[in-house]
């Protein structure tokens, strides 16, 4: 079955939160309160099946030339079907359409993002503004995520 990547709708928020927070419970990403999902619903892309969200990712604009791919989650039963790559591509395509040339992520799954064209980046090079959510992490201030960046090649 071909899966379709779509922009999230307001009625996807609860499903997105459940999916993201299931990964957060395992220490794989930050938890997201429902209010934050609603406030940022326009950032999200989703894959739906049988009316429910089975995968999601968000593109969050951090600055004029910098955005973050975050909250990338694919349900266990839908893994290994290319959905994560398709969601990252949707985020990258949107960033390019907006004129954003640098897209980063913080991740424990470095090989996945490298496969998507990201390269490792020293966390110290990223602006302090992006660390605003980190205080919610149980590992703060000893972050063990890798920072990676995708730089759009200009013609």
N, C-alpha and C positions, 0 to 999 in steps of 0.2 A: 504494500500500500504506500503510495507516495504521500509524504507528509508535507504540509503547507506551513510555512512560517508566516505569522500574522502579527500585527500590532495588537497589544493587549487591550482588552475592554475592561471597563470598571467591574463587570461581573466576574472577571478572572482573578481579582485581587485575593480572595480567600484561598483559592487553589494555589496561587503563586506563593502566598505566605506559608501554607502548609508544606509545599515542596521545599522551599528555601529553608524553613526551620527544621525540616527533617534532616537536612544536611548539617545544619548548625548544631543540632543535638549530638552529632558525631564529631564535632569540632572541625568540620571541613569548610565552613564559611560562617560569616556573621549572621546572627538571627535578624530578622526584619519585623518590626511591629506592623500591624495591619495599617495603622495611620500612615506610616512611611510608604507602604506599597500604594495606598490610594493617592498620596501626594505626588508620587513619582510614576504613576501608571503609564504615562506617555513614554517613559524610558524603556518599557518592557516590550519584548517580542515573546510570543508563545507558540507552542505547537499544541493543538487540541486533538483529542480523540474521544469519541462518544460523549462529546459535550464538555469534557473536563480537560484541564491543562496537564500535559504529560512532560513538558519541557519548557524552560524559560531562560531568558537572559536579558540584561538591561545594558543600555548605553547611557552613561551618565556624563554630562558635559561638566568638566572641571574648570576650564578656562578657554580663552579664545582659540588656542591651538592644542588643547589637550582634553581627552575624554577617557573614560574608564569602562571597560567591559566588566560587569559584576553580576552577582547573583545568577551565574550560569548553573542550571540544575536540570538534570534529565532523570526521570523516574527509572528505578532499577530495571523494570521490564522493557524499557524502551532504549536502553543503552546499546552501544555497538551497532547503531543503525544510521550513524552520521548526523544525528540531530544536533549534537553539540557543535560540530563544525558548521552546520548550516546556520545555527543561531549566531555564532561568532561572525560568520560572513555577513549576515544581515546587519549586525552592529557595525562592522567595518564599512559596509556599503553606505549605511546612513551617515556615519562620520564623514566619509568622503563627500557625500552629497551636501553636507553642511559646511564643507571646507576645512574640516579638522584634520590635521596632518599627523598627529601623534595620538595613539590609542594605547593605553597601558592596562595591565591587570595585575592583581596580587593573587597568587595561587599556590596551592600545594601540588598541582598537576602540571608542572613545567613542561614535560614532553608533549602533552596535548596542545598547549598554546604554541610551542615551537613548531609543531606540525602545521599550525594555522598561520605561520609566518612571523610570529613574535620572536624577539631576541631578548636575552637577559639584560637587565638594566640595574645599575646601582640604585638602591632605594634613595640614597642621599641626593640624587639628581632630580627626584620628583618634588614638586612644590609641597610645602608644609600643609597647605590647604587640604590635600588629599587624605591626610591622616586624621581628619575630624571624626571619623567613625570608629577609629581604632580603640578608643577608650572603652568601647563595649565588648572588646574581645577579651576572653579569659586569659589570653597569653600576653596581653599588653603589660609592659612595654617591650617585652622580649619577642618580637615578631619573628616567626620562622617561615613566613610565606616568601616565595620568590617574586620579585618584581620583573615583569617582562613588558616590552613595548613593541608596537607595530608602527613603523614609520611609512607613511604613504609616499610612494615614489612619484615625484612630479615629472610630467613629460618635458 
